[in-house]
Amino acid sequence: MPTAARTVTPPPPAVTEAFDTVIESLTQGLHRQMKALVGMPEQQLHDLARRYAPTLDLDPETAQDLRLLRVLLDGLETAQVRARNQEALETARQRAATVKHDLVARGELVPADELGKALGISRQAVHKGAKTGRLFAVEAGGREHYFPSFLAEQELRANGLEDVLSILGGESGWSKWLFFTTPSGALGGMTPLEALRERRRGAVQTAARAYTER
């Protein structure tokens, strides 16, 4: 005999009302509600439904509906976390772009030809110096790379700048920038640039070795 088709009974109004109430509460305070509801044990979800609809009869199909509700909540939280992470990442990128733009505007980062003029060498020689580690460049947005203007300071070069650059050889351009421009406890709160200007070559070299081993 053919098997009779199973009649799918829609959820009772009380179930629908309970779900609608939960979802509505999420839209009113998504972050706070997620913390309270996502990952909630099934029995607690049942209790929650009972509070919203005291006469609700939690038969097996209703229990399955509640399990699906929890899946929904998990998905909503995951989407929310991803959105927050993406927003934070985009904010960080925007801040980084602003900082880079400001450094260029203040002349702390200059294009290769400008650094070459300050050093008395060609643009090609500047790029060659970057390849050999005697100079370094950073990406500041767009296709052109920029060079720290302090690389042209004769005082720094006379006090051991190239030796320190040799120690930092494996670091990225921005990592080198951060080393030279960030105050260091090992240097008494001075930046390595300030310490080199004070002729503290050995101390800066020691700080550079520690920086590469961090």
C-alpha positions in Angstrom: 0.0 0.0 0.0 1.3 3.5 -0.8 2.5 5.4 2.2 0.3 8.3 3.0 1.9 11.7 2.6 2.8 13.2 5.9 0.8 16.3 6.7 3.1 19.2 7.7 1.4 21.1 10.4 2.4 24.7 10.8 3.7 25.7 14.2 1.0 26.8 16.6 0.5 30.5 16.9 2.1 30.4 20.3 5.3 29.1 18.8 5.3 31.7 16.1 4.7 34.4 18.6 7.5 33.1 20.8 10.0 33.1 17.9 8.8 36.5 16.7 9.3 37.9 20.2 12.8 36.6 20.4 13.8 37.9 17.0 12.2 41.2 17.8 14.2 41.4 21.0 17.4 40.8 19.0 16.7 43.7 16.7 16.3 46.0 19.7 19.6 45.2 21.2 21.5 42.7 19.1 24.9 42.6 20.9 23.4 42.3 24.4 20.8 39.7 23.4 23.4 37.6 21.5 25.5 37.2 24.7 22.4 36.0 26.5 21.0 33.7 23.9 23.8 32.3 21.7 25.0 28.9 22.9 22.2 28.7 25.4 21.5 25.0 26.4 18.4 23.6 24.8 16.5 23.4 28.1 17.1 27.1 28.8 15.8 27.9 25.3 12.7 25.8 26.2 12.3 27.8 29.4 12.7 31.1 27.4 9.9 30.0 25.0 7.7 29.1 28.0 8.2 32.6 29.5 7.2 34.2 26.2 4.3 31.8 25.6 3.3 30.0 28.9 0.7 27.7 27.2 3.2 26.4 24.6 3.2 22.6 24.3 6.8 21.6 23.5 6.2 18.5 21.4 9.1 17.0 19.4 8.5 19.2 16.3 8.5 22.3 18.5 11.7 21.2 20.1 13.2 20.9 16.7 12.0 24.4 15.8 13.8 25.7 18.9 17.0 23.9 17.9 16.7 25.6 14.5 16.3 28.9 16.4 19.5 28.3 18.2 21.2 27.7 14.8 19.8 31.0 13.6 21.2 32.7 16.7 24.6 31.2 16.2 24.6 32.3 12.6 23.6 35.8 13.6 26.3 36.1 16.1 28.9 34.8 13.7 27.8 37.3 11.1 28.0 40.1 13.7 31.5 39.1 14.9 32.7 39.1 11.3 31.1 42.5 10.6 32.8 43.9 13.7 36.1 42.4 12.7 35.8 43.7 9.2 34.9 47.2 10.5 37.8 47.2 12.9 40.2 46.1 10.1 38.8 48.8 7.7 39.2 51.4 10.5 42.8 50.4 11.1 43.5 50.6 7.3 42.1 54.0 7.2 44.1 55.2 10.1 47.3 53.7 8.6 46.6 55.5 5.3 46.1 58.8 7.2 49.4 58.3 9.1 51.3 57.5 5.9 49.8 60.5 4.1 50.7 62.8 7.0 54.3 61.5 7.0 54.6 62.3 3.3 53.0 65.7 3.8 55.4 66.6 6.6 58.4 65.5 4.5 59.4 62.6 6.8 58.9 60.3 3.9 60.2 61.4 0.5 60.3 59.8 -3.0 63.5 58.3 -4.4 64.5 61.3 -6.5 64.2 63.7 -3.6 66.3 61.5 -1.3 68.8 61.2 -4.1 69.2 64.9 -4.4 69.8 65.2 -0.6 72.4 62.4 -0.8 73.9 63.6 -4.0 73.2 60.4 -5.9 70.8 59.4 -8.7 67.4 57.9 -8.3 68.7 54.6 -9.6 71.5 54.6 -6.9 68.8 55.2 -4.2 66.9 52.1 -5.4 70.2 50.1 -5.5 71.0 51.2 -2.0 67.6 49.9 -0.9 68.4 46.5 -2.5 71.7 46.3 -0.7 70.4 47.4 2.7 72.2 50.7 2.9 68.8 52.4 2.5 65.2 51.3 2.9 61.8 52.2 1.5 58.3 51.9 2.8 54.9 51.5 1.0 52.8 54.6 1.6 49.9 54.0 -0.7 50.0 54.0 -4.5 52.7 52.5 -6.7 55.6 54.7 -5.6 57.7 53.8 -2.6 59.0 56.4 -0.2 62.1 56.7 1.8 62.7 58.1 5.3 64.2 61.6 4.9 66.5 60.9 7.9 68.5 58.5 5.7 70.1 61.7 4.2 71.3 63.0 7.6 75.1 63.0 7.4 75.3 63.1 11.2 73.3 59.8 11.5 75.4 58.2 8.8 78.6 59.3 10.5 77.4 57.8 13.8 76.7 54.3 12.5 73.3 54.4 10.7 74.4 51.9 8.1 75.7 49.5 10.7 72.3 49.5 12.4 70.6 49.0 9.1 72.8 46.0 8.5 71.6 44.5 11.8 68.0 45.2 10.8 68.4 43.7 7.3 65.7 41.1 7.6 63.0 43.5 8.9 60.4 45.0 6.6 60.5 48.7 5.7 57.8 49.7 8.2 59.4 47.6 10.9 62.7 49.4 10.4 60.8 52.7 10.5 59.1 51.8 13.8 62.5 50.8 15.3 64.2 54.1 14.5 61.3 56.3 15.5 59.9 54.6 18.6 61.2 55.5 22.1 63.1 52.6 23.7 63.5 51.8 27.4 66.9 50.3 26.6 67.9 53.8 25.4 66.5 55.7 28.3 63.4 56.7 26.5 65.2 58.0 23.5 64.4 56.8 20.0 67.3 55.1 18.2 67.5 58.2 15.9 68.0 60.4 18.9 70.5 58.1 20.4 72.5 58.0 17.2 72.6 61.7 17.2 74.0 61.5 20.7 76.7 59.1 19.3 75.4 56.1 21.2 76.3 53.8 18.4 76.9 50.7 20.5 73.7 51.1 22.5 71.6 51.4 19.4 73.3 48.4 17.8 72.4 46.4 20.9 68.8 47.6 20.8 68.7 46.7 17.1 69.8 43.1 17.8 67.2 42.8 20.6 64.6 44.1 18.2 65.3 41.5 15.6 65.2 38.7 18.2 61.8 39.7 19.7 
